[in-house]
């Protein structure tokens, strides 16, 4: 049954907000009664036993008569009519509400009548139907809204993540959901890689690995083998397009993506919306997960003509360029001015460092103001060599130091700023997704000093083993939220 419930609070305000007007105008027989203009609105429910039968619930205000047009040429003057459509389709239903003086107001909305058997057949075929990630154009992505679901990141069949294209998802008419990993799994960085508080025990860098239970341990040491090949159950509501997978470890898209967000471990169920379109030689299915912070979209195809399905690209084409090497004896930035740096003079990133600001602790030396831009989930300030870009060789340095000042009134509220920062090194010139393979250091909790300047020191032993680093980054306040914040930095020094 489809239920588009009219917002109860709005109805409460509309109805009870009019009471003072009514009481005022009714307090004397000699006063002229002023009728309020009608407000037309309605909801509807589709019968669970007959998908063509729709009951309309009238929520109009200040009206005495009603006129319905159901979008198929049929009409009614009942207050709450029940109408049977002749066939499935999308119809625009209009309600005109009128008061006793003839004033009118109209309201319309589109409703979709779906044959549940035909809708299920599109998903499952006559007995079963297997879907694979679409191999043409953007196969999956994440963005701020469904209007642009590939704004932040997207994947194409370019050899960068081939194992994802070998996975198979089968839906059967017996309401079984079968996932087949075909021997490979993908190490999602957020799950298998470096995790806040568990950065010393990463399992894998992002990439394809053998799908066996022994390898299915996330960065926190949890067993996630339920994500491997398995048979589960599913439910499908064709009127809303919602599918729910049922059973521990049932997933689609990316293993971490679930009903209410990202998960480090398998869930017992996950729900999403689907939209299936019949195309020439194959069917296309869009799978969407929508959250208050953004949306994931995954595109799948099921080919009736197997010869039309493109091959999986297994070799990734080179990306970017290898920068020349630089082995400096001095390196750093004081943030006192635009010129107070050794090599690290290019400052960029979503977070903004403004040099030459007054010391918040009253010191005479100018410092850098570090601003987290409100409204951005993932952000950091980035430093690169200037005026030319180089891969920095850290042979002459053993440690890096930086002074950070976090104001004492910083609000570390739940869901907002976190008492946490990351200092890291990455390759931007030859790594399209540099955030998947950084060398980084996390500082959190009581180790983050608040209300005074504090010097943080980082051992460069691991950094010195790399030859491709061309960017140094600093993130303050944590990721995965949109809270802004103001902090201060000074004396980034390599010794």
Secondary structure as the mmCIF struct_conf table of DSSP 4:
data_model
#
loop_
_struct_conf.conf_type_id
_struct_conf.id
_struct_conf.beg_label_comp_id
_struct_conf.beg_label_asym_id
_struct_conf.beg_label_seq_id
_struct_conf.end_label_comp_id
_struct_conf.end_label_asym_id
_struct_conf.end_label_seq_id
STRN STRN1 UNK A 3 UNK A 3
HELX_LH_PP_P HELX_LH_PP_P1 UNK A 5 UNK A 7
HELX_RH_AL_P HELX_RH_AL_P1 UNK A 8 UNK A 17
TURN_TY1_P TURN_TY1_P1 UNK A 18 UNK A 18
HELX_RH_AL_P HELX_RH_AL_P2 UNK A 19 UNK A 25
TURN_TY1_P TURN_TY1_P2 UNK A 26 UNK A 26
BEND BEND1 UNK A 27 UNK A 27
TURN_TY1_P TURN_TY1_P3 UNK A 29 UNK A 30
BEND BEND2 UNK A 31 UNK A 31
HELX_LH_PP_P HELX_LH_PP_P2 UNK A 32 UNK A 33
HELX_LH_PP_P HELX_LH_PP_P3 UNK A 35 UNK A 38
STRN STRN2 UNK A 39 UNK A 39
STRN STRN3 UNK A 42 UNK A 46
BEND BEND3 UNK A 48 UNK A 49
TURN_TY1_P TURN_TY1_P4 UNK A 51 UNK A 52
STRN STRN4 UNK A 53 UNK A 58
STRN STRN5 UNK A 61 UNK A 61
BEND BEND4 UNK A 62 UNK A 62
BEND BEND5 UNK A 64 UNK A 64
STRN STRN6 UNK A 65 UNK A 69
BEND BEND6 UNK A 71 UNK A 73
STRN STRN7 UNK A 75 UNK A 76
BEND BEND7 UNK A 79 UNK A 80
STRN STRN8 UNK A 82 UNK A 84
BEND BEND8 UNK A 86 UNK A 87
STRN STRN9 UNK A 89 UNK A 98
TURN_TY1_P TURN_TY1_P5 UNK A 100 UNK A 101
BEND BEND9 UNK A 102 UNK A 102
STRN STRN10 UNK A 104 UNK A 113
HELX_RH_AL_P HELX_RH_AL_P3 UNK A 116 UNK A 124
BEND BEND10 UNK A 126 UNK A 127
STRN STRN11 UNK A 128 UNK A 133
BEND BEND11 UNK A 136 UNK A 137
STRN STRN12 UNK A 138 UNK A 143
BEND BEND12 UNK A 144 UNK A 145
HELX_RH_3T_P HELX_RH_3T_P1 UNK A 146 UNK A 148
TURN_TY1_P TURN_TY1_P6 UNK A 149 UNK A 150
BEND BEND13 UNK A 151 UNK A 152
STRN STRN13 UNK A 153 UNK A 156
BEND BEND14 UNK A 157 UNK A 161
TURN_TY1_P TURN_TY1_P7 UNK A 162 UNK A 162
HELX_RH_AL_P HELX_RH_AL_P4 UNK A 163 UNK A 166
STRN STRN14 UNK A 168 UNK A 172
TURN_TY1_P TURN_TY1_P8 UNK A 173 UNK A 174
BEND BEND15 UNK A 175 UNK A 175
STRN STRN15 UNK A 176 UNK A 180
TURN_TY1_P TURN_TY1_P9 UNK A 182 UNK A 183
STRN STRN16 UNK A 184 UNK A 186
HELX_RH_AL_P HELX_RH_AL_P5 UNK A 189 UNK A 192
BEND BEND16 UNK A 193 UNK A 193
TURN_TY1_P TURN_TY1_P10 UNK A 196 UNK A 197
TURN_TY1_P TURN_TY1_P11 UNK A 199 UNK A 200
BEND BEND17 UNK A 206 UNK A 207
STRN STRN17 UNK A 208 UNK A 210
HELX_RH_3T_P HELX_RH_3T_P2 UNK A 213 UNK A 215
STRN STRN18 UNK A 217 UNK A 217
TURN_TY1_P TURN_TY1_P12 UNK A 219 UNK A 220
BEND BEND18 UNK A 221 UNK A 221
STRN STRN19 UNK A 223 UNK A 223
HELX_RH_3T_P HELX_RH_3T_P3 UNK A 225 UNK A 227
BEND BEND19 UNK A 228 UNK A 229
STRN STRN20 UNK A 230 UNK A 237
TURN_TY1_P TURN_TY1_P13 UNK A 238 UNK A 241
STRN STRN21 UNK A 242 UNK A 246
BEND BEND20 UNK A 247 UNK A 247
TURN_TY1_P TURN_TY1_P14 UNK A 248 UNK A 249
BEND BEND21 UNK A 252 UNK A 254
TURN_TY1_P TURN_TY1_P15 UNK A 255 UNK A 256
STRN STRN22 UNK A 257 UNK A 258
TURN_TY1_P TURN_TY1_P16 UNK A 259 UNK A 260
STRN STRN23 UNK A 261 UNK A 262
BEND BEND22 UNK A 264 UNK A 265
BEND BEND23 UNK A 268 UNK A 268
STRN STRN24 UNK A 269 UNK A 279
TURN_TY1_P TURN_TY1_P17 UNK A 280 UNK A 281
STRN STRN25 UNK A 282 UNK A 290
BEND BEND24 UNK A 292 UNK A 293
STRN STRN26 UNK A 295 UNK A 303
BEND BEND25 UNK A 304 UNK A 305
HELX_RH_3T_P HELX_RH_3T_P4 UNK A 306 UNK A 308
BEND BEND26 UNK A 309 UNK A 309
HELX_LH_PP_P HELX_LH_PP_P4 UNK A 310 UNK A 313
BEND BEND27 UNK A 315 UNK A 315
HELX_LH_PP_P HELX_LH_PP_P5 UNK A 316 UNK A 318
BEND BEND28 UNK A 320 UNK A 320
HELX_LH_PP_P HELX_LH_PP_P6 UNK A 322 UNK A 324
STRN STRN27 UNK A 325 UNK A 326
BEND BEND29 UNK A 329 UNK A 329
STRN STRN28 UNK A 332 UNK A 333
BEND BEND30 UNK A 336 UNK A 337
TURN_TY1_P TURN_TY1_P18 UNK A 338 UNK A 339
STRN STRN29 UNK A 341 UNK A 342
STRN STRN30 UNK A 343 UNK A 343
STRN STRN31 UNK A 346 UNK A 349
BEND BEND31 UNK A 350 UNK A 351
STRN STRN32 UNK A 352 UNK A 357
HELX_LH_PP_P HELX_LH_PP_P7 UNK A 358 UNK A 359
TURN_TY1_P TURN_TY1_P19 UNK A 360 UNK A 361
BEND BEND32 UNK A 364 UNK A 365
STRN STRN33 UNK A 367 UNK A 372
HELX_LH_PP_P HELX_LH_PP_P8 UNK A 373 UNK A 373
TURN_TY1_P TURN_TY1_P20 UNK A 374 UNK A 375
BEND BEND33 UNK A 377 UNK A 378
STRN STRN34 UNK A 381 UNK A 384
BEND BEND34 UNK A 386 UNK A 388
STRN STRN35 UNK A 391 UNK A 392
HELX_LH_PP_P HELX_LH_PP_P9 UNK A 393 UNK A 393
TURN_TY1_P TURN_TY1_P21 UNK A 395 UNK A 396
BEND BEND35 UNK A 398 UNK A 398
STRN STRN36 UNK A 399 UNK A 405
TURN_TY1_P TURN_TY1_P22 UNK A 408 UNK A 409
TURN_TY1_P TURN_TY1_P23 UNK A 414 UNK A 415
BEND BEND36 UNK A 416 UNK A 416
BEND BEND37 UNK A 419 UNK A 419
STRN STRN37 UNK A 420 UNK A 426
BEND BEND38 UNK A 429 UNK A 430
TURN_TY1_P TURN_TY1_P24 UNK A 432 UNK A 433
HELX_RH_3T_P HELX_RH_3T_P5 UNK A 434 UNK A 436
BEND BEND39 UNK A 437 UNK A 437
STRN STRN38 UNK A 439 UNK A 444
HELX_RH_3T_P HELX_RH_3T_P6 UNK A 445 UNK A 447
BEND BEND40 UNK A 448 UNK A 448
BEND BEND41 UNK A 451 UNK A 452
STRN STRN39 UNK A 453 UNK A 459
HELX_RH_AL_P HELX_RH_AL_P6 UNK A 461 UNK A 464
TURN_TY1_P TURN_TY1_P25 UNK A 465 UNK A 465
BEND BEND42 UNK A 467 UNK A 467
STRN STRN40 UNK A 471 UNK A 476
BEND BEND43 UNK A 477 UNK A 477
BEND BEND44 UNK A 479 UNK A 481
STRN STRN41 UNK A 485 UNK A 494
#
